[in-house]
Amino acid sequence: DVYKRQILDIPVFHDDQHGTAIITTAALINALDISGKSIKDIKIVVNGAGASAIACTNLFKNSGVLNENITMLDRKGVIYKGRTEGMDQWKSAHAIETKNRTLEDAISGADVFLGLSAKGALKKELVKKMAMPFKEEPNYLQTKQSFSCFVSRMSAPNVLHCLAVMDD
């Protein structure tokens, strides 16, 4: 990507990175508007640390999400300051100070889960550990619900680019 920018005199746009980041951020802004939460106060868990996850995380931060409020995970677990295994310059840019080391640790109290990793990573019991989407729980919510954004690859047969999950 950096190489392409050096040799091309036109903008380089990757739909699987930038397109995903744009629609995911739009869904985030809409979910915040509906829930009444502030972008400065939300906690986000990004499961995956590839190009799309990094693009989404960068745009979230540029939109106002605080660096310390985004936890990114890769195959080895939470990307934290001081971790050396499996790290590179792109992951290191998103390392945070935290004692969390697993998805189960990180998701507790999270407002948003962004899944850009292998299928099946987010289990039902983990969703129940997330924060409530509304400041006051409406009477009609029978179970704990959270806003979640799921993004999959274009090659997947069940492509679901972005979905804000909530009861109506």
LINWO-V534626 format. One record per residue. N is the residue number from 0. BURIAL is 1 if it has 24 or more other C-alpha atoms within 12 Angstrom, else 0. Layout:
n=N burial=BURIAL
n=N burial=BURIAL
//
This chain:
n=0 burial=0
n=1 burial=0
n=2 burial=0
n=3 burial=0
n=4 burial=0
n=5 burial=0
n=6 burial=0
n=7 burial=0
n=8 burial=0
n=9 burial=0
n=10 burial=0
n=11 burial=0
n=12 burial=0
n=13 burial=0
n=14 burial=0
n=15 burial=1
n=16 burial=1
n=17 burial=1
n=18 burial=1
n=19 burial=1
n=20 burial=1
n=21 burial=1
n=22 burial=1
n=23 burial=1
n=24 burial=1
n=25 burial=0
n=26 burial=1
n=27 burial=1
n=28 burial=1
n=29 burial=0
n=30 burial=1
n=31 burial=1
n=32 burial=0
n=33 burial=0
n=34 burial=1
n=35 burial=0
n=36 burial=1
n=37 burial=0
n=38 burial=1
n=39 burial=0
n=40 burial=0
n=41 burial=1
n=42 burial=1
n=43 burial=1
n=44 burial=1
n=45 burial=1
n=46 burial=1
n=47 burial=1
n=48 burial=1
n=49 burial=1
n=50 burial=1
n=51 burial=1
n=52 burial=1
n=53 burial=1
n=54 burial=1
n=55 burial=1
n=56 burial=1
n=57 burial=1
n=58 burial=1
n=59 burial=1
n=60 burial=1
n=61 burial=0
n=62 burial=0
n=63 burial=0
n=64 burial=1
n=65 burial=0
n=66 burial=1
n=67 burial=1
n=68 burial=1
n=69 burial=1
n=70 burial=1
n=71 burial=1
n=72 burial=1
n=73 burial=1
n=74 burial=0
n=75 burial=0
n=76 burial=1
n=77 burial=1
n=78 burial=1
n=79 burial=1
n=80 burial=0
n=81 burial=0
n=82 burial=1
n=83 burial=0
n=84 burial=0
n=85 burial=0
n=86 burial=1
n=87 burial=0
n=88 burial=0
n=89 burial=0
n=90 burial=1
n=91 burial=1
n=92 burial=1
n=93 burial=1
n=94 burial=1
n=95 burial=1
n=96 burial=0
n=97 burial=0
n=98 burial=0
n=99 burial=1
n=100 burial=1
n=101 burial=1
n=102 burial=1
n=103 burial=1
n=104 burial=0
n=105 burial=1
n=106 burial=1
n=107 burial=1
n=108 burial=1
n=109 burial=1
n=110 burial=1
n=111 burial=1
n=112 burial=1
n=113 burial=1
n=114 burial=1
n=115 burial=1
n=116 burial=1
n=117 burial=0
n=118 burial=0
n=119 burial=0
n=120 burial=1
n=121 burial=1
n=122 burial=0
n=123 burial=0
n=124 burial=0
n=125 burial=1
n=126 burial=1
n=127 burial=1
n=128 burial=1
n=129 burial=1
n=130 burial=1
n=131 burial=1
n=132 burial=1
n=133 burial=1
n=134 burial=0
n=135 burial=0
n=136 burial=0
n=137 burial=0
n=138 burial=0
n=139 burial=0
n=140 burial=0
n=141 burial=0
n=142 burial=0
n=143 burial=1
n=144 burial=1
n=145 burial=1
n=146 burial=1
n=147 burial=1
n=148 burial=1
n=149 burial=1
n=150 burial=1
n=151 burial=1
n=152 burial=1
n=153 burial=0
n=154 burial=0
n=155 burial=0
n=156 burial=0
n=157 burial=0
n=158 burial=0
n=159 burial=0
n=160 burial=1
n=161 burial=1
n=162 burial=1
n=163 burial=1
n=164 burial=1
n=165 burial=0
n=166 burial=0
n=167 burial=0
//
